[in-house]
Amino acid sequence: KQQTGHSPIAYFNQLKMQHACTLLTITGLSVKEVAHALGYADAYYFSRLFKQHIGVAPRQFRSEPGVNKMTG
């Protein structure tokens, strides 16, 4: 926590969302496939978490120019 400023779980979730951004940007995987690749059984739950962390839904992140920016 001292190194990252976040709890270990929050830091791990942040890393997962950054990886999700990468997968959505450079692969053709569906949102469901990205969710499963990151260990989420429920794509809807993953989409909600993604929107909380990144600010937009995964499909919007992928499809809208200028939205592809990672936060953190």
Phi and psi restraints in degrees (range 20) as a CNS / XPLOR table:
assign (resid 1 and name C) (resid 2 and name N)
       (resid 2 and name CA) (resid 2 and name C) 1.0 -64.5 20.0 2
assign (resid 2 and name N) (resid 2 and name CA)
       (resid 2 and name C) (resid 3 and name N) 1.0 -33.7 20.0 2
assign (resid 2 and name C) (resid 3 and name N)
       (resid 3 and name CA) (resid 3 and name C) 1.0 -80.7 20.0 2
assign (resid 3 and name N) (resid 3 and name CA)
       (resid 3 and name C) (resid 4 and name N) 1.0 -35.2 20.0 2
assign (resid 3 and name C) (resid 4 and name N)
       (resid 4 and name CA) (resid 4 and name C) 1.0 -104.5 20.0 2
assign (resid 4 and name N) (resid 4 and name CA)
       (resid 4 and name C) (resid 5 and name N) 1.0 -21.0 20.0 2
assign (resid 4 and name C) (resid 5 and name N)
       (resid 5 and name CA) (resid 5 and name C) 1.0 81.5 20.0 2
assign (resid 5 and name N) (resid 5 and name CA)
       (resid 5 and name C) (resid 6 and name N) 1.0 4.2 20.0 2
assign (resid 5 and name C) (resid 6 and name N)
       (resid 6 and name CA) (resid 6 and name C) 1.0 -129.4 20.0 2
assign (resid 6 and name N) (resid 6 and name CA)
       (resid 6 and name C) (resid 7 and name N) 1.0 160.1 20.0 2
assign (resid 6 and name C) (resid 7 and name N)
       (resid 7 and name CA) (resid 7 and name C) 1.0 -66.7 20.0 2
assign (resid 7 and name N) (resid 7 and name CA)
       (resid 7 and name C) (resid 8 and name N) 1.0 159.4 20.0 2
assign (resid 7 and name C) (resid 8 and name N)
       (resid 8 and name CA) (resid 8 and name C) 1.0 -56.3 20.0 2
assign (resid 8 and name N) (resid 8 and name CA)
       (resid 8 and name C) (resid 9 and name N) 1.0 -39.9 20.0 2
assign (resid 8 and name C) (resid 9 and name N)
       (resid 9 and name CA) (resid 9 and name C) 1.0 -67.4 20.0 2
assign (resid 9 and name N) (resid 9 and name CA)
       (resid 9 and name C) (resid 10 and name N) 1.0 -44.1 20.0 2
assign (resid 9 and name C) (resid 10 and name N)
       (resid 10 and name CA) (resid 10 and name C) 1.0 -63.2 20.0 2
assign (resid 10 and name N) (resid 10 and name CA)
       (resid 10 and name C) (resid 11 and name N) 1.0 -40.2 20.0 2
assign (resid 10 and name C) (resid 11 and name N)
       (resid 11 and name CA) (resid 11 and name C) 1.0 -64.7 20.0 2
assign (resid 11 and name N) (resid 11 and name CA)
       (resid 11 and name C) (resid 12 and name N) 1.0 -43.6 20.0 2
assign (resid 11 and name C) (resid 12 and name N)
       (resid 12 and name CA) (resid 12 and name C) 1.0 -61.7 20.0 2
assign (resid 12 and name N) (resid 12 and name CA)
       (resid 12 and name C) (resid 13 and name N) 1.0 -43.4 20.0 2
assign (resid 12 and name C) (resid 13 and name N)
       (resid 13 and name CA) (resid 13 and name C) 1.0 -63.7 20.0 2
assign (resid 13 and name N) (resid 13 and name CA)
       (resid 13 and name C) (resid 14 and name N) 1.0 -37.8 20.0 2
assign (resid 13 and name C) (resid 14 and name N)
       (resid 14 and name CA) (resid 14 and name C) 1.0 -62.8 20.0 2
assign (resid 14 and name N) (resid 14 and name CA)
       (resid 14 and name C) (resid 15 and name N) 1.0 -43.0 20.0 2
assign (resid 14 and name C) (resid 15 and name N)
       (resid 15 and name CA) (resid 15 and name C) 1.0 -62.5 20.0 2
assign (resid 15 and name N) (resid 15 and name CA)
       (resid 15 and name C) (resid 16 and name N) 1.0 -40.7 20.0 2
assign (resid 15 and name C) (resid 16 and name N)
       (resid 16 and name CA) (resid 16 and name C) 1.0 -62.8 20.0 2
assign (resid 16 and name N) (resid 16 and name CA)
       (resid 16 and name C) (resid 17 and name N) 1.0 -40.2 20.0 2
assign (resid 16 and name C) (resid 17 and name N)
       (resid 17 and name CA) (resid 17 and name C) 1.0 -68.6 20.0 2
assign (resid 17 and name N) (resid 17 and name CA)
       (resid 17 and name C) (resid 18 and name N) 1.0 -36.4 20.0 2
assign (resid 17 and name C) (resid 18 and name N)
       (resid 18 and name CA) (resid 18 and name C) 1.0 -64.4 20.0 2
assign (resid 18 and name N) (resid 18 and name CA)
       (resid 18 and name C) (resid 19 and name N) 1.0 -39.9 20.0 2
assign (resid 18 and name C) (resid 19 and name N)
       (resid 19 and name CA) (resid 19 and name C) 1.0 -66.5 20.0 2
assign (resid 19 and name N) (resid 19 and name CA)
       (resid 19 and name C) (resid 20 and name N) 1.0 -37.8 20.0 2
assign (resid 19 and name C) (resid 20 and name N)
       (resid 20 and name CA) (resid 20 and name C) 1.0 -60.1 20.0 2
assign (resid 20 and name N) (resid 20 and name CA)
       (resid 20 and name C) (resid 21 and name N) 1.0 -42.4 20.0 2
assign (resid 20 and name C) (resid 21 and name N)
       (resid 21 and name CA) (resid 21 and name C) 1.0 -58.8 20.0 2
assign (resid 21 and name N) (resid 21 and name CA)
       (resid 21 and name C) (resid 22 and name N) 1.0 -43.8 20.0 2
assign (resid 21 and name C) (resid 22 and name N)
       (resid 22 and name CA) (resid 22 and name C) 1.0 -62.3 20.0 2
assign (resid 22 and name N) (resid 22 and name CA)
       (resid 22 and name C) (resid 23 and name N) 1.0 -47.6 20.0 2
assign (resid 22 and name C) (resid 23 and name N)
       (resid 23 and name CA) (resid 23 and name C) 1.0 -62.3 20.0 2
assign (resid 23 and name N) (resid 23 and name CA)
       (resid 23 and name C) (resid 24 and name N) 1.0 -40.4 20.0 2
assign (resid 23 and name C) (resid 24 and name N)
       (resid 24 and name CA) (resid 24 and name C) 1.0 -68.1 20.0 2
assign (resid 24 and name N) (resid 24 and name CA)
       (resid 24 and name C) (resid 25 and name N) 1.0 -29.4 20.0 2
assign (resid 24 and name C) (resid 25 and name N)
       (resid 25 and name CA) (resid 25 and name C) 1.0 -81.8 20.0 2
assign (resid 25 and name N) (resid 25 and name CA)
       (resid 25 and name C) (resid 26 and name N) 1.0 -42.3 20.0 2
assign (resid 25 and name C) (resid 26 and name N)
       (resid 26 and name CA) (resid 26 and name C) 1.0 -107.4 20.0 2
assign (resid 26 and name N) (resid 26 and name CA)
       (resid 26 and name C) (resid 27 and name N) 1.0 -3.1 20.0 2
assign (resid 26 and name C) (resid 27 and name N)
       (resid 27 and name CA) (resid 27 and name C) 1.0 -121.6 20.0 2
assign (resid 27 and name N) (resid 27 and name CA)
       (resid 27 and name C) (resid 28 and name N) 1.0 169.3 20.0 2
assign (resid 27 and name C) (resid 28 and name N)
       (resid 28 and name CA) (resid 28 and name C) 1.0 -100.7 20.0 2
assign (resid 28 and name N) (resid 28 and name CA)
       (resid 28 and name C) (resid 29 and name N) 1.0 15.3 20.0 2
assign (resid 28 and name C) (resid 29 and name N)
       (resid 29 and name CA) (resid 29 and name C) 1.0 -62.6 20.0 2
assign (resid 29 and name N) (resid 29 and name CA)
       (resid 29 and name C) (resid 30 and name N) 1.0 144.1 20.0 2
assign (resid 29 and name C) (resid 30 and name N)
       (resid 30 and name CA) (resid 30 and name C) 1.0 -71.4 20.0 2
assign (resid 30 and name N) (resid 30 and name CA)
       (resid 30 and name C) (resid 31 and name N) 1.0 165.8 20.0 2
assign (resid 30 and name C) (resid 31 and name N)
       (resid 31 and name CA) (resid 31 and name C) 1.0 -59.7 20.0 2
assign (resid 31 and name N) (resid 31 and name CA)
       (resid 31 and name C) (resid 32 and name N) 1.0 -39.8 20.0 2
assign (resid 31 and name C) (resid 32 and name N)
       (resid 32 and name CA) (resid 32 and name C) 1.0 -62.3 20.0 2
assign (resid 32 and name N) (resid 32 and name CA)
       (resid 32 and name C) (resid 33 and name N) 1.0 -42.1 20.0 2
assign (resid 32 and name C) (resid 33 and name N)
       (resid 33 and name CA) (resid 33 and name C) 1.0 -67.0 20.0 2
assign (resid 33 and name N) (resid 33 and name CA)
       (resid 33 and name C) (resid 34 and name N) 1.0 -38.3 20.0 2
assign (resid 33 and name C) (resid 34 and name N)
       (resid 34 and name CA) (resid 34 and name C) 1.0 -64.1 20.0 2
assign (resid 34 and name N) (resid 34 and name CA)
       (resid 34 and name C) (resid 35 and name N) 1.0 -45.0 20.0 2
assign (resid 34 and name C) (resid 35 and name N)
       (resid 35 and name CA) (resid 35 and name C) 1.0 -56.9 20.0 2
assign (resid 35 and name N) (resid 35 and name CA)
       (resid 35 and name C) (resid 36 and name N) 1.0 -47.8 20.0 2
assign (resid 35 and name C) (resid 36 and name N)
       (resid 36 and name CA) (resid 36 and name C) 1.0 -66.0 20.0 2
assign (resid 36 and name N) (resid 36 and name CA)
       (resid 36 and name C) (resid 37 and name N) 1.0 -37.6 20.0 2
assign (resid 36 and name C) (resid 37 and name N)
       (resid 37 and name CA) (resid 37 and name C) 1.0 -62.9 20.0 2
assign (resid 37 and name N) (resid 37 and name CA)
       (resid 37 and name C) (resid 38 and name N) 1.0 -28.6 20.0 2
assign (resid 37 and name C) (resid 38 and name N)
       (resid 38 and name CA) (resid 38 and name C) 1.0 -95.0 20.0 2
assign (resid 38 and name N) (resid 38 and name CA)
       (resid 38 and name C) (resid 39 and name N) 1.0 3.5 20.0 2
assign (resid 38 and name C) (resid 39 and name N)
       (resid 39 and name CA) (resid 39 and name C) 1.0 95.2 20.0 2
assign (resid 39 and name N) (resid 39 and name CA)
       (resid 39 and name C) (resid 40 and name N) 1.0 10.8 20.0 2
assign (resid 39 and name C) (resid 40 and name N)
       (resid 40 and name CA) (resid 40 and name C) 1.0 -95.2 20.0 2
assign (resid 40 and name N) (resid 40 and name CA)
       (resid 40 and name C) (resid 41 and name N) 1.0 123.0 20.0 2
assign (resid 40 and name C) (resid 41 and name N)
       (resid 41 and name CA) (resid 41 and name C) 1.0 -77.3 20.0 2
assign (resid 41 and name N) (resid 41 and name CA)
       (resid 41 and name C) (resid 42 and name N) 1.0 -25.7 20.0 2
assign (resid 41 and name C) (resid 42 and name N)
       (resid 42 and name CA) (resid 42 and name C) 1.0 -112.1 20.0 2
assign (resid 42 and name N) (resid 42 and name CA)
       (resid 42 and name C) (resid 43 and name N) 1.0 111.4 20.0 2
assign (resid 42 and name C) (resid 43 and name N)
       (resid 43 and name CA) (resid 43 and name C) 1.0 -65.3 20.0 2
assign (resid 43 and name N) (resid 43 and name CA)
       (resid 43 and name C) (resid 44 and name N) 1.0 -32.0 20.0 2
assign (resid 43 and name C) (resid 44 and name N)
       (resid 44 and name CA) (resid 44 and name C) 1.0 -65.1 20.0 2
assign (resid 44 and name N) (resid 44 and name CA)
       (resid 44 and name C) (resid 45 and name N) 1.0 -43.7 20.0 2
assign (resid 44 and name C) (resid 45 and name N)
       (resid 45 and name CA) (resid 45 and name C) 1.0 -62.2 20.0 2
assign (resid 45 and name N) (resid 45 and name CA)
       (resid 45 and name C) (resid 46 and name N) 1.0 -44.4 20.0 2
assign (resid 45 and name C) (resid 46 and name N)
       (resid 46 and name CA) (resid 46 and name C) 1.0 -57.9 20.0 2
assign (resid 46 and name N) (resid 46 and name CA)
       (resid 46 and name C) (resid 47 and name N) 1.0 -44.9 20.0 2
assign (resid 46 and name C) (resid 47 and name N)
       (resid 47 and name CA) (resid 47 and name C) 1.0 -61.3 20.0 2
assign (resid 47 and name N) (resid 47 and name CA)
       (resid 47 and name C) (resid 48 and name N) 1.0 -40.4 20.0 2
assign (resid 47 and name C) (resid 48 and name N)
       (resid 48 and name CA) (resid 48 and name C) 1.0 -64.3 20.0 2
assign (resid 48 and name N) (resid 48 and name CA)
       (resid 48 and name C) (resid 49 and name N) 1.0 -45.0 20.0 2
assign (resid 48 and name C) (resid 49 and name N)
       (resid 49 and name CA) (resid 49 and name C) 1.0 -63.4 20.0 2
assign (resid 49 and name N) (resid 49 and name CA)
       (resid 49 and name C) (resid 50 and name N) 1.0 -42.0 20.0 2
assign (resid 49 and name C) (resid 50 and name N)
       (resid 50 and name CA) (resid 50 and name C) 1.0 -58.7 20.0 2
assign (resid 50 and name N) (resid 50 and name CA)
       (resid 50 and name C) (resid 51 and name N) 1.0 -46.6 20.0 2
assign (resid 50 and name C) (resid 51 and name N)
       (resid 51 and name CA) (resid 51 and name C) 1.0 -64.1 20.0 2
assign (resid 51 and name N) (resid 51 and name CA)
       (resid 51 and name C) (resid 52 and name N) 1.0 -37.3 20.0 2
assign (resid 51 and name C) (resid 52 and name N)
       (resid 52 and name CA) (resid 52 and name C) 1.0 -62.9 20.0 2
assign (resid 52 and name N) (resid 52 and name CA)
       (resid 52 and name C) (resid 53 and name N) 1.0 -42.0 20.0 2
assign (resid 52 and name C) (resid 53 and name N)
       (resid 53 and name CA) (resid 53 and name C) 1.0 -81.3 20.0 2
assign (resid 53 and name N) (resid 53 and name CA)
       (resid 53 and name C) (resid 54 and name N) 1.0 -40.4 20.0 2
assign (resid 53 and name C) (resid 54 and name N)
       (resid 54 and name CA) (resid 54 and name C) 1.0 -99.4 20.0 2
assign (resid 54 and name N) (resid 54 and name CA)
       (resid 54 and name C) (resid 55 and name N) 1.0 -29.4 20.0 2
assign (resid 54 and name C) (resid 55 and name N)
       (resid 55 and name CA) (resid 55 and name C) 1.0 105.2 20.0 2
assign (resid 55 and name N) (resid 55 and name CA)
       (resid 55 and name C) (resid 56 and name N) 1.0 -12.4 20.0 2
assign (resid 55 and name C) (resid 56 and name N)
       (resid 56 and name CA) (resid 56 and name C) 1.0 -139.1 20.0 2
assign (resid 56 and name N) (resid 56 and name CA)
       (resid 56 and name C) (resid 57 and name N) 1.0 159.7 20.0 2
assign (resid 56 and name C) (resid 57 and name N)
       (resid 57 and name CA) (resid 57 and name C) 1.0 -68.7 20.0 2
assign (resid 57 and name N) (resid 57 and name CA)
       (resid 57 and name C) (resid 58 and name N) 1.0 154.7 20.0 2
assign (resid 57 and name C) (resid 58 and name N)
       (resid 58 and name CA) (resid 58 and name C) 1.0 -55.1 20.0 2
assign (resid 58 and name N) (resid 58 and name CA)
       (resid 58 and name C) (resid 59 and name N) 1.0 -42.6 20.0 2
assign (resid 58 and name C) (resid 59 and name N)
       (resid 59 and name CA) (resid 59 and name C) 1.0 -65.3 20.0 2
assign (resid 59 and name N) (resid 59 and name CA)
       (resid 59 and name C) (resid 60 and name N) 1.0 -39.1 20.0 2
assign (resid 59 and name C) (resid 60 and name N)
       (resid 60 and name CA) (resid 60 and name C) 1.0 -66.9 20.0 2
assign (resid 60 and name N) (resid 60 and name CA)
       (resid 60 and name C) (resid 61 and name N) 1.0 -40.5 20.0 2
assign (resid 60 and name C) (resid 61 and name N)
       (resid 61 and name CA) (resid 61 and name C) 1.0 -56.3 20.0 2
assign (resid 61 and name N) (resid 61 and name CA)
       (resid 61 and name C) (resid 62 and name N) 1.0 -43.7 20.0 2
assign (resid 61 and name C) (resid 62 and name N)
       (resid 62 and name CA) (resid 62 and name C) 1.0 -74.2 20.0 2
assign (resid 62 and name N) (resid 62 and name CA)
       (resid 62 and name C) (resid 63 and name N) 1.0 -39.3 20.0 2
assign (resid 62 and name C) (resid 63 and name N)
       (resid 63 and name CA) (resid 63 and name C) 1.0 -91.7 20.0 2
assign (resid 63 and name N) (resid 63 and name CA)
       (resid 63 and name C) (resid 64 and name N) 1.0 -22.6 20.0 2
assign (resid 63 and name C) (resid 64 and name N)
       (resid 64 and name CA) (resid 64 and name C) 1.0 -99.8 20.0 2
assign (resid 64 and name N) (resid 64 and name CA)
       (resid 64 and name C) (resid 65 and name N) 1.0 122.5 20.0 2
assign (resid 64 and name C) (resid 65 and name N)
       (resid 65 and name CA) (resid 65 and name C) 1.0 -60.0 20.0 2
assign (resid 65 and name N) (resid 65 and name CA)
       (resid 65 and name C) (resid 66 and name N) 1.0 140.5 20.0 2
assign (resid 65 and name C) (resid 66 and name N)
       (resid 66 and name CA) (resid 66 and name C) 1.0 86.8 20.0 2
assign (resid 66 and name N) (resid 66 and name CA)
       (resid 66 and name C) (resid 67 and name N) 1.0 -13.6 20.0 2
assign (resid 66 and name C) (resid 67 and name N)
       (resid 67 and name CA) (resid 67 and name C) 1.0 -84.4 20.0 2
assign (resid 67 and name N) (resid 67 and name CA)
       (resid 67 and name C) (resid 68 and name N) 1.0 -24.4 20.0 2
assign (resid 67 and name C) (resid 68 and name N)
       (resid 68 and name CA) (resid 68 and name C) 1.0 -68.7 20.0 2
assign (resid 68 and name N) (resid 68 and name CA)
       (resid 68 and name C) (resid 69 and name N) 1.0 76.9 20.0 2
assign (resid 68 and name C) (resid 69 and name N)
       (resid 69 and name CA) (resid 69 and name C) 1.0 -134.8 20.0 2
assign (resid 69 and name N) (resid 69 and name CA)
       (resid 69 and name C) (resid 70 and name N) 1.0 133.9 20.0 2
assign (resid 69 and name C) (resid 70 and name N)
       (resid 70 and name CA) (resid 70 and name C) 1.0 -87.6 20.0 2
assign (resid 70 and name N) (resid 70 and name CA)
       (resid 70 and name C) (resid 71 and name N) 1.0 139.7 20.0 2
assign (resid 70 and name C) (resid 71 and name N)
       (resid 71 and name CA) (resid 71 and name C) 1.0 -108.6 20.0 2
assign (resid 71 and name N) (resid 71 and name CA)
       (resid 71 and name C) (resid 72 and name N) 1.0 169.7 20.0 2
